[in-house]
Amino acid sequence: MRYVKLGSTGLDVSRICVGCMSFGRSDRGSHEWTLDEEASRPLIRQALEAGINFFDTANVYSDGTSEEIVGRALAEYARREEIVLATKVYGAMHEGPNAHGLSRKAIMTEIDSSLRRLGTDYVDLYQIHRFDPDTPVEETMEALHDVVRAGKARYIGASSMYAWQFSKAQYTARLNGWTRFVSMQNHYNLLYREEEREMLPLCEDQGVAVLPWSPLARGRLAREWDTTTERSRTDQFGSTLYQEGDRDIVEAVGRIATERGVPRAQIALAWLLRRSTAPIVGATGPRHLEDAVAALDIDLTDEETENLERPYTPRAISGH
Ligand SMILES: NC(=O)c1ccc[n+]([C@@H]2O[C@H](COP(=O)([O-])OP(=O)(O)OC[C@H]3O[C@@H](n4cnc5c(N)ncnc54)[C@H](OP(=O)(O)O)[C@@H]3O)[C@@H](O)[C@H]2O)c1
């Protein structure tokens, strides 16, 4: 495994982060395709054995059961001081008022609930899952700073939003002497490259780590365009993100994979690994983790890169 500093911090993370949205009870939350605890644990163990130390989950994944499964497995298989455990706050965890968002009340409630489910005293990276336009940014950033000061999180990060929103949050924190975000978890892959306009240059300029979610476009970049899987048939959010014109890009990935004699996923991830800190890969089988690790050894030529990038056309913002 290769490790890299998380942005401008001193924290070592593996270049592959395991996306734990794949793990959780399918009868809880909105992901029907998730693996239950018994099926999840061998994958978590396999990741650790491959040297992966970076795990990303969220309070909302399978209604908290992802955090429970991940917490139990890591407690059993890993050394806590080596692991970088990331979770998120923003989505609704109950019905009624104060169910979601980034108010001080929501953040303080949700960090304690996440820690209880994860079975740990602290998370390494506490991320806001989205920007909350209905809460003053000062309230959110001060509450996150207090979570860090209380020792419940080591670092804070953010996820999909506009670059101006991220910038506003960072400068608000800086002006007040509060903790700033060290990472941006954004929607970025060969089928969705709008982040190259504003967010990626901002992150590079500010030394912020880039952690792309859905690096394989939820599997589309890893198989032929017309192939379906159980997840692709039931992935409601995923069905809103991509378009018919993406077929040309998927076929370009397929041609290069065939020429090199490797699975498509390795090509798509090799492209993204050169443009980010650590892609957050979603694995529902052992082969998926193997491909993610193998992608670290693939160096695409300039010609291959050009062939992968050429078919892309600008598109509407999605995934915020
Ligand atoms: N911050 C956010 O808003 C946000 C949003 C989405 C995700 N995330 C994070 O990002 C993580 C990854 O998201 P994702 O699961 O959508 O990522 P992804 O890596 O784009 O998609 C994973 C899917 O691709 C397929 N796949 C993976 N490796 C493969 C391989 N080697 N060969 C063939 N197929 C392969 C599998 O599909 P099948 O199961 O269909 O075979 C798998 O479920 C999540 O777990 C979560 O931590 C964050």
The ligand as a Gaussian input file, in Angstrom:
#p B3LYP/6-31G(d) Opt

LIG

0 1
 N      -20.198000      12.349000       0.158000
 C      -21.154000      11.873000      -0.592000
 O      -22.151000      12.533000      -0.861000
 C      -21.039000      10.477000      -1.118000
 C      -21.899000      10.024000      -2.130000
 C      -21.721000       8.723000      -2.592000
 C      -20.722000       7.909000      -2.069000
 N      -19.911000       8.383000      -1.069000
 C      -18.797000       7.569000      -0.531000
 O      -18.097000       7.022000      -1.624000
 C      -18.023000       5.615000      -1.475000
 C      -17.978000       4.944000      -2.799000
 O      -19.173000       5.218000      -3.528000
 P      -19.669000       4.205000      -4.623000
 O      -19.934000       2.873000      -3.988000
 O      -20.745000       4.868000      -5.390000
 O      -18.306000       4.083000      -5.501000
 P      -17.876000       3.414000      -6.863000
 O      -16.531000       2.848000      -6.580000
 O      -18.027000       4.411000      -7.938000
 O      -18.942000       2.268000      -7.133000
 C      -18.877000       1.060000      -6.465000
 C      -19.575000       0.001000      -7.288000
 O      -18.840000      -0.224000      -8.476000
 C      -18.802000      -1.613000      -8.757000
 N      -17.404000      -2.021000      -8.687000
 C      -16.458000      -1.605000      -7.809000
 N      -15.268000      -2.122000      -8.100000
 C      -15.456000      -2.905000      -9.184000
 C      -14.598000      -3.728000      -9.947000
 N      -13.299000      -3.820000      -9.673000
 N      -15.124000      -4.389000     -11.005000
 C      -16.435000      -4.285000     -11.303000
 N      -17.296000      -3.512000     -10.615000
 C      -16.810000      -2.836000      -9.560000
 C      -19.681000      -2.290000      -7.745000
 O      -20.971000      -2.290000      -8.316000
 P      -22.008000      -3.506000      -8.102000
 O      -22.207000      -3.600000      -6.625000
 O      -23.187000      -3.058000      -8.855000
 O      -21.314000      -4.696000      -8.683000
 C      -19.653000      -1.330000      -6.581000
 O      -20.818000      -1.400000      -5.783000
 C      -19.239000       5.253000      -0.611000
 O      -19.089000       4.003000       0.041000
 C      -19.255000       6.404000       0.349000
 O      -18.309000       6.189000       1.378000
 C      -20.062000       9.651000      -0.601000

